[in-house]
Amino acid sequence: MTGEDEVPVEYRLEHLLQQLAADPDVAETDVVLERCGDRLVVSANVATDARRDALLAAVRARWDGEVGDEVEVLTHLADTERPVP
């Protein structure tokens, strides 16, 4: 069986994106992950601070190493007009 270090980074990043999309606390599909040296930079546009925090926490839980935060909270994405059922 291959170790985590033997799996190409591109595959690990794609697997992480799939996990983030499937995670009910995150459920984000428009996430960009980029390696910058030893650092993994997370970029996305999200609707709330809570969604940003959940996204970053999920990445940090699944990635060994430093995680850079380029996530923007765009409050106009939040649907405040419609009540939650």
C-alpha positions, 0 to 999 in steps of 0.5 A: 500500500502506498503512503500519503507522501507517495501520492502525487500532490495533484491527486491529494488536492483533488481528493481534498476538494471532493471531501470539502464538497461532500462535507455538510459543514462546508458544502463548497464546490468553488474552492481553489487549492494552490501549493505555494512552496510548503504552504497550501493556499485556500481561495473561495468566496463564501456567504458568511464568516461561519462558512469561512471558518468551517471551510478553513477548519476542514482543510486544516483537519485534512492537510498536514502543514501550513494553510494560507487563508485567501477566503473572502466573505461576500455578505451579499451571497447570504440569502437573508430574504428567505426564511430557513424552513 
